[in-house]
Amino acid sequence: MNGFSIRKHVFRPRVSEGFLVFVLFLANLPAVGLWFFAWLTAIHEPDGILLKSLVVVNSLLWAFSAVVVFYDLKQRKLLKEYYLAWKRQSFLLAFILAAFFSIFWSIAPLISAYKVLILVTASLLGSFIGFRLHVTRWLDLLGWFGGILLFLSIAFALLLPEIGIMLFSPYDGAWRGIYWHKNHLGSLLALANAVFLIRVISGWRTNRLLAGADGALYLLSLLLVYLADSAAGILITLILNFLIATLVSWLKLYQRLKRIHYLGILGLFLIGVGLVAANLDFVFGLLNRTSSLTGRIPMWAYLFKNVIGPNPWFGYGFGAIWSMASFSDGMSRAVGWAYALAIGDNGFIDILLHVGVIGLGFFLWVFILAGVRSLRYALAQRTLIGYFPFVFMLFAFVANISFSLFLETESFVWLWMVAVLFIPVTPEQ
């Protein structure tokens, strides 16, 4: 079988593809601009009615989604097998338990309880996708998600520019589409761009019409990453495109490669990393940024010294600290930012803030296990589509260096990370 061919689906769940695309947007809902700004308004509201309404609506949507997938598993008589798959995920369960117990010492227990509910239900939905769907179907779902995201973001930017475009300093004119921030749009479009590229390459020989449509979406996603003016989005796009090009070449040539070739490639890679590290100011200057990551490094230093340092082991409660208006406003004043901070701009640091060193340890182990599993799956499949979970894990790592995409304003990245953990690693699915 050709290394780039799309495998046929082994089975199709009763839940529709449209429903699962809805779940993906549900996982993004708190980061959607209108919802996010309603949340910000709500946390300053004296009686809390709006905040309670948002929490209830989001919780009910997640609960409904969980019921749907459990019904599917019950109808398929797969609940026992699904339960056994969860029993093997001890570190995932440990992280969820760490988040749950943090409610008892959280600075905002109700917010932590709500965030833990989202964590649990998103984990159930992610595990369902990994347990039930072939990776080909992942790309179908993400293709639909990315296409809808593109057109909604264009509509918001052109028809509602006060919502879809950041019209204030220092982001003047940067597109944010449906999201609250340009970096969120740029990062997720970088992932969508990689999905479209893989679909073009994998589907070109079997369905050129569909591959052509994916190619058009690929180009459109490049344009929107540029319009978002997100340095993170641009860098992630370049990294993922380079990785996919490398994988395409490797899948064609790996049977001819010898140890000396791999050593040579490793040497060139290390030289490249060294050159970039030695010229960070020049590299970031190409993107009109500084090597301080636009003030992030001083902010992280302040967080470690004044927030994490006094309470390193257990954190301040899962998802709680950035929901406190007093903390957000105080941080902006402390580090000299012109606006209130909403996240720590690093996914790993934010997990550390929430559940401390112990919780972060469980989280990192989950992340490492997902990365190893994605690589094992790729080596078993030996197809470009089979490498997508690995591509996603690299995206998750890079995207969270300068932005928070781990359960802070969304649960999308976490959902797919859990899906990777539940892939059956076999030569054939």
Buried (B, 14 or more C-beta within 10 A) or exposed (E): EEBBBBBEEEEEBEBEBEBBBBBBBBBBBBBBBEBBEBBBEBBEEEEEEBBBEBBEEBBEBBEEBBEBBBEBBEEBEBEEEBEEBBEEBEBBBBBBEBBBBBBEBBBBBBBBBBBBBBBBBBBBBBBBBBBBBBBBBBBBBBBBBBBBBBEBBBEBBEEEEEBBBBEEEEBEEBBBBBBBBBBBBBBBBBBBBBBBBBBBBBBBEEBEEBBEBBBEBBEBBBEBBBBBBBBBBBBBBEBBBEBBEEBBEBBEEEEEEEEEEEEEEEEEEEEEEEEEEEEBEEBBEEEEBBEEBBEBBEBBEBBEEEBBEEEBEBBBBBBBBBBBEEBBBBBBEBBEBEEBBBBBBBBBBBBBBBBBEBBBBBBBBBBEBBBBBBBBBBEBBBBBBBBBBBBBBBBBEBBBBBBBBBBBBBBBBBBBBBBBBBBEBEEEB
